[in-house]
Amino acid sequence: MPLVHVELIEGRSQEQLKQLVADITDAVTKNTGAPAEHVHVILDEMRKDRYAVAGVLKSDEK
């Protein structure tokens, strides 16, 4: 059972997330031979005020 864990900053639409998990599932099935029904994708969306790059919270970026 392939398990794909994706961490990303919140803000994508439901349609974008649906397409993302479909594309990930397709890539995993293509490259591993695992059937799609065995591919699990976990999306972990982080709040912008809980993620920083170079000491700056994403919520503070202009």
N, C-alpha and C positions, 0 to 999 in steps of 0.2 A: 504494500500500500504506500505509494508515494505521498508524502506530506510536504506541502509548500507553505512556508510562513512568510508573509509579506508585511513589512512595517512601512507605513507611509504617513505623511502628514495629512490631517483631515482637509476636506474641501472639495473632493471629487463628487460628481453627481452619481446617483444610483446607476444610471446608464453606463457611465465610465467604469464603475466598479464591476458591473455585470460583464462588460466587454473584457476587462482585465482578467477576471477569473476564467472566462471562456478561452482567452488566448493562452493563459498559463496552462490550462488543462490540455489544450491542443498540443502545446510544445512538449509537455511531459509525456503524453501518449505517443507522440511522434518519435521521441528520442529514447523512450524506455520500453515501449511496447505494452505498457500497462493499460488496461481498459479504463476508459474515462470514469466509469462508476467506482473505480478504486482510487481515483486521484482526489485528494483532499486539499483544499486551499483555505488558509486562515488569513484574513485581513485584519491587521491590528492598526487602527487609525489613532495617531497621536494628536493631541491638542497642540496648537501652535505655541501655546505658552508653557509647554512641557518638553520642548525640543530646541536645542541651541546648536549653532555652528560658530566656531571661533569666539565663543563667549557671549554671543548675542542670541537671545531668544527669537525664534522665527516670528513671534507676535510683535516684536519690536522693530522688525525690518520695515523699511519704507517701500 
